[in-house]
Amino acid sequence: MWALKIIFGALLILIILGTGIFGYIAWRAQARKWGAGLLAIAAICAYLFYWLILELPIPL
């Protein structure tokens, strides 16, 4: 189980970094809807990462 948490955590970190960087670039290029969408995805992935690390109950 811990190996799966490491792999899933690393994947979430990559998603957070990628969408955060491209969201910032899109926001600066005046593509506000795309930037907001990508930054929202980064925020959701950050929440999932902390949920995974802290082993919180499944949010429904």
C-alpha positions as a Python dict, from the first residue, in 0.01 Angstrom:
ca = {
    (1, 'M'): (0, 0, 0),
    (2, 'W'): (282, 242, 77),
    (3, 'A'): (433, 195, -269),
    (4, 'L'): (100, 289, -426),
    (5, 'K'): (85, 601, -207),
    (6, 'I'): (435, 703, -321),
    (7, 'I'): (351, 654, -690),
    (8, 'F'): (15, 832, -661),
    (9, 'G'): (174, 1114, -458),
    (10, 'A'): (449, 1163, -716),
    (11, 'L'): (191, 1168, -995),
    (12, 'L'): (-15, 1429, -810),
    (13, 'I'): (294, 1646, -755),
    (14, 'L'): (370, 1635, -1128),
    (15, 'I'): (11, 1727, -1210),
    (16, 'I'): (19, 2014, -958),
    (17, 'L'): (343, 2151, -1100),
    (18, 'G'): (239, 2114, -1465),
    (19, 'T'): (-107, 2262, -1432),
    (20, 'G'): (17, 2534, -1199),
    (21, 'I'): (288, 2648, -1439),
    (22, 'F'): (65, 2635, -1748),
    (23, 'G'): (-222, 2796, -1558),
    (24, 'Y'): (5, 3085, -1464),
    (25, 'I'): (129, 3119, -1823),
    (26, 'A'): (-230, 3115, -1955),
    (27, 'W'): (-336, 3372, -1693),
    (28, 'R'): (-49, 3604, -1793),
    (29, 'A'): (-137, 3560, -2163),
    (30, 'Q'): (-489, 3697, -2094),
    (31, 'A'): (-652, 3353, -2136),
    (32, 'R'): (-830, 3390, -1802),
    (33, 'K'): (-1073, 3099, -1842),
    (34, 'W'): (-799, 2851, -1929),
    (35, 'G'): (-576, 2984, -1655),
    (36, 'A'): (-851, 2964, -1395),
    (37, 'G'): (-938, 2611, -1503),
    (38, 'L'): (-581, 2490, -1484),
    (39, 'L'): (-524, 2656, -1147),
    (40, 'A'): (-847, 2496, -1019),
    (41, 'I'): (-718, 2155, -1128),
    (42, 'A'): (-391, 2227, -945),
    (43, 'A'): (-586, 2320, -630),
    (44, 'I'): (-796, 2002, -646),
    (45, 'C'): (-483, 1791, -692),
    (46, 'A'): (-317, 1966, -398),
    (47, 'Y'): (-620, 1882, -185),
    (48, 'L'): (-605, 1517, -300),
    (49, 'F'): (-232, 1506, -224),
    (50, 'Y'): (-284, 1624, 135),
    (51, 'W'): (-580, 1385, 167),
    (52, 'L'): (-356, 1099, 53),
    (53, 'I'): (-67, 1190, 284),
    (54, 'L'): (-282, 1248, 595),
    (55, 'E'): (-496, 938, 527),
    (56, 'L'): (-821, 1124, 585),
    (57, 'P'): (-1156, 950, 533),
    (58, 'I'): (-1293, 959, 179),
    (59, 'P'): (-1475, 1291, 123),
    (60, 'L'): (-1821, 1238, -23),
}
